[in-house]
Amino acid sequence: MTPHSRSSRIQALVARQAALRDAQVGVVDVCTAAVATLPVDGAGLSAMFADTASHPLCSTDEISARLEELQLTLGEGPCVDAFAHGSAILTPDLLTSELQDCWPVFADAALEAGARAVFSLPLQIGAISPGVLDLYADVPVQLGPDALADAQAFADTATLLLLDARIPRIDQSGDTGPVGSCDDLGAYRAEIDQATGVLTVQLGVGIEEAFIRLRAHAFAHGHRLADVASDIVSHRLRFSPGMEPKRTEEGR
């Protein structure tokens, strides 16, 4: 299966969950669809930040909610490590002695909560990671190559949703419309990452602060993040320290 076809299939599964709720597609639908598709019992997603408080966004059950709270409160666990290192942390059995040594408090607390396996995948766009998707099972389990690829596709879809990409709803026939920019995740990521880099220079701030400013401007003006990023990269929008961003004629 090609990455494109896998991405389209996963996005369709997520859109169907939203259709069941009769709502716009959201990260909660990513978690619900992941549980229905993968050999796991629950899923949770947290927004993660390097210099400000992280917080849970959604979970599918009490155990996954507890796992999110435990990791963010304790500051240890696969979610924390996945965010810090920018790579998936796969723990098929929390009773493994190495994991007990690595996360001495979290491992015992997670087992007590009812989790036996935990898989954490960072949500990434270039150098930016807005959060982590956590999956858990109540028995030891391995994610095979296909399941792991699907899990990554769910994480990519959650990334798009957190960055305000538009994943379509399903119509009454059960079909989805064209996904548009979501089809090309690489290009979508690259432009936002490039725009964030431009803002680090224009504002004289770090990558995280630049990304916060980018999102804040998009939210305040009711624009999609990708559209604002395109304006910045094309020099149609310029930010300056201590001043409101200004539109220019450059790049038109």
C-alpha positions as CSV (number, residue, x, y, z in Angstrom):
1,M,0.0,0.0,0.0
2,T,1.4,3.4,-1.0
3,P,1.6,6.2,1.6
4,H,-1.0,8.2,-0.3
5,S,-3.5,5.4,-0.4
6,R,-2.9,4.6,3.3
7,S,-3.4,8.2,4.2
8,S,-6.6,8.5,2.2
9,R,-8.0,5.3,3.8
10,I,-7.2,6.5,7.3
11,Q,-8.7,9.9,6.7
12,A,-11.8,8.2,5.4
13,L,-12.1,6.1,8.6
14,V,-11.7,9.3,10.7
15,A,-14.3,11.1,8.7
16,R,-16.7,8.2,9.2
17,Q,-16.4,8.6,13.0
18,A,-17.2,12.3,12.7
19,A,-20.2,11.4,10.6
20,L,-21.5,9.1,13.3
21,R,-21.3,12.1,15.7
22,D,-22.8,14.3,13.0
23,A,-20.0,16.8,13.6
24,Q,-17.0,18.3,12.0
25,V,-13.9,16.1,11.9
26,G,-11.8,16.5,15.1
27,V,-9.0,14.8,16.9
28,V,-11.4,12.8,19.0
29,D,-12.4,11.0,15.7
30,V,-8.7,10.2,15.2
31,C,-8.6,8.5,18.6
32,T,-11.9,6.7,18.1
33,A,-11.0,5.4,14.6
34,A,-7.6,4.3,15.8
35,V,-9.1,2.1,18.5
36,A,-11.6,0.6,16.0
37,T,-8.8,-0.2,13.5
38,L,-5.7,-1.1,15.5
39,P,-5.1,-3.9,18.1
40,V,-5.5,-1.5,21.0
41,D,-8.1,-0.8,23.6
42,G,-7.9,3.0,24.0
43,A,-6.3,6.2,22.7
44,G,-5.6,9.6,24.0
45,L,-4.0,12.8,22.5
46,S,-2.3,15.6,24.3
47,A,-1.1,19.0,23.2
48,M,2.6,19.3,24.1
49,F,4.8,22.4,24.6
50,A,8.4,22.7,25.5
51,D,8.1,25.9,27.6
52,T,4.5,26.0,28.7
53,A,2.1,23.6,30.4
54,S,1.0,20.6,28.2
55,H,-2.6,19.4,28.5
56,P,-4.8,16.5,27.3
57,L,-7.1,17.1,24.4
58,C,-9.1,14.0,24.2
59,S,-9.3,10.3,25.2
60,T,-11.6,7.4,24.4
61,D,-12.0,5.9,27.9
62,E,-11.1,6.4,31.5
63,I,-7.9,4.4,31.2
64,S,-6.5,6.5,28.3
65,A,-7.6,9.7,30.1
66,R,-5.7,8.5,33.2
67,L,-2.6,7.7,31.1
68,E,-2.5,11.2,29.6
69,E,-2.9,12.8,33.1
70,L,-0.2,10.6,34.6
71,Q,2.4,11.3,32.1
72,L,1.9,15.1,32.0
73,T,1.7,15.2,35.8
74,L,4.7,13.0,36.5
75,G,6.8,14.2,33.6
76,E,7.8,10.7,32.5
77,G,6.4,8.0,30.2
78,P,6.4,7.2,26.5
79,C,4.4,10.3,25.7
80,V,7.0,12.5,27.3
81,D,9.8,10.7,25.6
82,A,8.1,10.7,22.2
83,F,7.7,14.5,22.4
84,A,11.3,15.1,23.6
85,H,13.0,12.8,21.0
86,G,10.6,13.3,18.1
87,S,10.2,9.6,17.5
88,A,7.7,6.9,18.2
89,I,8.1,5.1,21.6
90,L,6.7,1.6,21.4
91,T,6.2,-0.3,24.7
92,P,4.5,-3.7,24.0
93,D,4.8,-4.7,27.7
94,L,5.1,-2.3,30.6
95,L,6.3,-5.2,32.8
96,T,9.6,-5.3,31.0
97,S,12.3,-4.6,33.6
98,E,14.0,-2.0,31.4
99,L,10.8,0.1,31.3
100,Q,10.4,-0.3,35.0
101,D,13.8,1.3,35.4
102,C,13.1,4.0,32.7
103,W,9.8,5.1,34.1
104,P,9.8,3.9,37.7
105,V,6.6,5.8,38.7
106,F,4.7,5.9,35.5
107,A,5.1,2.2,34.7
108,D,3.6,1.0,38.0
109,A,0.8,3.7,37.9
110,A,-0.1,2.7,34.3
111,L,-0.3,-1.0,35.2
112,E,-2.5,-0.1,38.1
113,A,-4.7,1.9,35.9
114,G,-5.2,-1.1,33.6
115,A,-2.7,-0.6,30.8
116,R,-0.2,-3.2,29.8
117,A,1.1,-1.8,26.5
118,V,1.5,1.8,25.4
119,F,2.5,3.2,22.0
120,S,3.2,7.0,21.7
121,L,3.6,8.7,18.4
122,P,4.6,12.4,18.1
123,L,2.6,14.7,15.9
124,Q,5.2,16.4,13.8
125,I,5.5,19.0,11.2
126,G,9.1,19.8,10.4
127,A,10.8,20.9,13.6
128,I,7.5,21.5,15.4
129,S,5.6,18.9,17.4
130,P,2.1,20.1,18.6
131,G,1.3,17.0,20.5
132,V,1.5,13.2,20.9
133,L,-1.0,10.4,20.1
134,D,-1.0,7.6,22.7
135,L,-2.5,4.2,22.2
136,Y,-2.8,1.5,24.9
137,A,-3.8,-2.1,25.2
138,D,-4.8,-4.0,28.4
139,V,-2.7,-7.0,27.3
140,P,0.9,-7.3,25.9
141,V,0.8,-6.6,22.2
142,Q,3.1,-5.9,19.3
143,L,2.3,-3.6,16.4
144,G,3.2,-5.2,13.2
145,P,4.5,-3.2,10.2
146,D,1.0,-2.6,8.8
147,A,-0.5,-1.7,12.1
148,L,2.4,0.6,12.9
149,A,2.1,2.3,9.5
150,D,-1.6,2.8,10.1
151,A,-0.8,4.3,13.6
152,Q,1.5,6.8,12.0
153,A,-1.1,7.7,9.5
154,F,-3.5,8.4,12.3
155,A,-0.9,10.6,14.0
156,D,-0.4,12.4,10.7
157,T,-4.1,13.0,10.4
158,A,-4.2,14.3,13.9
159,T,-1.4,16.7,13.1
160,L,-3.3,18.1,10.1
161,L,-6.4,18.6,12.3
162,L,-4.4,20.4,15.0
163,L,-2.9,22.6,12.3
164,D,-6.4,23.4,10.9
165,A,-6.2,21.4,7.7
166,R,-9.6,20.5,6.3
167,I,-10.5,16.9,6.2
168,P,-13.9,16.5,4.6
169,R,-17.1,15.2,6.2
170,I,-18.8,12.2,4.7
171,D,-22.0,12.8,2.8
172,Q,-25.1,10.6,3.2
173,S,-23.9,8.2,0.5
174,G,-20.9,7.4,2.7
175,D,-18.4,9.0,0.3
176,T,-15.9,11.7,1.0
177,G,-15.0,14.5,-1.3
178,P,-11.5,15.4,-2.4
179,V,-9.1,15.9,0.4
180,G,-7.2,18.6,-1.3
181,S,-4.2,19.9,0.7
182,C,-4.4,16.9,3.0
183,D,-3.4,14.6,0.2
184,D,0.1,16.2,0.1
185,L,1.1,16.1,3.8
186,G,4.8,16.6,2.8
187,A,4.1,19.9,1.0
188,Y,1.7,21.1,3.7
189,R,4.4,20.4,6.4
190,A,7.1,22.0,4.4
191,E,5.4,25.3,3.8
192,I,4.3,25.8,7.5
193,D,7.8,24.8,8.6
194,Q,9.3,27.3,6.2
195,A,6.9,30.0,7.3
196,T,7.9,29.4,10.9
197,G,11.5,29.7,10.0
198,V,10.9,33.0,8.4
199,L,9.1,34.2,11.5
200,T,12.1,33.3,13.7
201,V,14.2,35.8,11.7
202,Q,11.5,38.5,11.4
203,L,10.6,38.3,15.1
204,G,13.9,37.3,16.6
205,V,12.4,34.4,18.5
206,G,12.8,30.6,18.8
207,I,10.9,28.1,16.6
208,E,8.3,27.3,19.3
209,E,7.4,31.0,19.8
210,A,7.3,31.6,16.1
211,F,4.9,28.8,15.6
212,I,2.7,30.1,18.4
213,R,2.6,33.5,16.7
214,L,1.7,31.9,13.4
215,R,-1.2,30.0,14.9
216,A,-2.4,33.0,16.9
217,H,-2.5,35.2,13.8
218,A,-4.4,32.5,11.9
219,F,-6.9,32.0,14.7
220,A,-7.4,35.8,15.4
221,H,-8.2,36.4,11.7
222,G,-10.2,33.3,11.0
223,H,-7.7,32.0,8.4
224,R,-6.4,28.5,7.8
225,L,-2.9,28.0,9.1
226,A,-1.7,26.9,5.6
227,D,-3.1,30.1,4.0
228,V,-1.2,32.3,6.5
229,A,2.0,30.3,6.0
230,S,1.7,30.7,2.2
231,D,1.3,34.5,2.6
232,I,4.4,34.6,4.8
233,V,6.5,32.5,2.5
234,S,5.4,34.5,-0.5
235,H,6.2,37.8,1.3
236,R,2.6,38.9,1.2
237,L,2.5,39.1,5.0
238,R,5.4,40.4,7.2
239,F,5.7,40.2,11.0
240,S,7.8,42.7,13.0
241,P,8.6,42.8,16.8
242,G,6.1,44.8,18.8
243,M,4.0,45.6,15.8
244,E,0.9,44.1,14.1
245,P,1.7,42.0,11.0
246,K,1.4,44.0,7.8
247,R,0.3,42.9,4.3
248,T,2.6,43.9,1.5
249,E,2.3,43.9,-2.3
250,E,5.5,41.9,-2.6
251,G,5.1,38.4,-4.0
252,R,1.8,39.3,-5.9
